Amino acid sequence: MKNILFICSRNQWRSPTAEKIYSKDDRVNVRSAGTSPSARKTVNVKDIEWAELIFVMEHKHKERLKSTFSRQLQYKKIIVLDISDEYRYMDEELVKLLKTSVEEYLK
């Protein structure tokens, strides 16, 4: 099983939705976090070290991770999903977008 980390800004809608979708998937272990200090759960070193694959919602999240955790990210794969902050938690369209985007990396 792969350890997958989903990242957005405030860990409120996008990354928790992704975590919920994949929480019962036997292929992966999942966590979610945010890059903002005001996030519900702010990403930390342990999250980065735990993750084998990191999905971020926007390019700015990748840049924030790289500036904060450059050493820990040296050998990590970060995938930008390009999902803007316009969805609510478990929004039907967001769920569809996440499944479509993430699935190709889990094969």
C-alpha positions as CSV (number, residue, x, y, z in Angstrom):
1,M,0.0,0.0,0.0
2,K,1.2,3.5,-0.9
3,N,1.1,6.4,1.6
4,I,-0.5,9.3,-0.1
5,L,-0.7,12.9,1.1
6,F,-3.3,15.4,-0.2
7,I,-2.5,19.1,0.2
8,C,-4.6,22.3,-0.2
9,S,-4.5,25.6,1.5
10,R,-6.6,25.3,4.6
11,N,-7.4,21.6,4.7
12,Q,-11.0,22.4,4.7
13,W,-12.6,21.3,1.4
14,R,-10.4,19.9,-1.4
15,S,-7.8,17.8,0.5
16,P,-10.2,16.4,3.1
17,T,-12.5,15.4,0.2
18,A,-9.6,13.5,-1.4
19,E,-8.8,11.9,1.9
20,K,-12.4,10.8,2.4
21,I,-12.7,9.4,-1.2
22,Y,-9.5,7.3,-0.8
23,S,-9.9,6.4,2.9
24,K,-11.6,3.1,2.1
25,D,-9.3,2.2,-0.9
26,D,-7.3,-0.9,-0.1
27,R,-4.4,0.3,-2.4
28,V,-3.5,3.3,-0.3
29,N,-3.1,4.9,3.1
30,V,-4.2,8.6,3.0
31,R,-3.7,11.8,4.9
32,S,-4.6,15.4,4.2
33,A,-3.2,18.7,5.3
34,G,-3.0,22.4,4.4
35,T,-0.1,24.8,3.7
36,S,-1.7,27.7,5.6
37,P,-0.9,28.3,9.3
38,S,-4.7,28.6,9.8
39,A,-5.3,25.2,8.2
40,R,-7.5,22.6,10.0
41,K,-4.3,20.5,10.0
42,T,-1.1,22.1,8.9
43,V,1.3,19.9,7.0
44,N,4.4,19.0,9.0
45,V,7.7,17.1,8.6
46,K,6.2,13.8,9.7
47,D,3.5,14.1,7.0
48,I,6.1,14.7,4.3
49,E,8.4,11.9,5.5
50,W,5.4,9.5,5.7
51,A,4.2,10.2,2.2
52,E,5.3,8.3,-0.8
53,L,3.3,10.4,-3.2
54,I,2.1,13.9,-2.6
55,F,-0.8,15.5,-4.4
56,V,-1.3,19.2,-4.3
57,M,-4.3,21.1,-5.6
58,E,-2.4,24.1,-7.1
59,H,1.1,25.1,-8.1
60,K,1.3,27.5,-5.1
61,H,1.0,24.6,-2.8
62,K,4.0,22.9,-4.4
63,E,6.0,26.0,-4.1
64,R,5.1,26.5,-0.4
65,L,6.1,22.9,0.3
66,K,9.4,23.2,-1.5
67,S,10.3,26.4,0.4
68,T,9.4,24.9,3.8
69,F,10.5,21.3,3.4
70,S,13.1,21.3,0.6
71,R,15.4,18.7,2.3
72,Q,12.5,16.3,3.1
73,L,11.1,16.6,-0.5
74,Q,14.4,15.8,-2.2
75,Y,13.2,12.3,-3.3
76,K,9.5,12.8,-3.2
77,K,7.1,13.0,-6.2
78,I,4.7,16.0,-6.0
79,I,1.8,16.0,-8.4
80,V,-0.1,19.2,-9.1
81,L,-3.7,18.4,-9.8
82,D,-4.7,21.9,-10.9
83,I,-8.0,22.0,-8.9
84,S,-8.9,25.5,-8.0
85,D,-10.5,26.6,-4.7
86,E,-14.1,26.7,-5.9
87,Y,-15.6,23.6,-4.4
88,R,-17.1,22.6,-1.1
89,Y,-16.4,19.4,0.9
90,M,-17.6,16.4,-1.1
91,D,-18.9,18.5,-4.0
92,E,-20.0,16.1,-6.7
93,E,-17.8,17.8,-9.4
94,L,-14.8,17.9,-7.0
95,V,-15.1,14.2,-6.3
96,K,-15.3,13.4,-10.1
97,L,-12.2,15.7,-10.7
98,L,-10.2,14.1,-8.0
99,K,-11.0,10.5,-9.0
100,T,-10.1,11.3,-12.7
101,S,-6.9,13.0,-11.8
102,V,-5.6,10.7,-9.1
103,E,-6.5,7.3,-10.5
104,E,-3.8,7.3,-13.2
105,Y,-1.1,7.5,-10.5
106,L,-2.5,4.6,-8.6
107,K,-2.3,2.0,-11.4
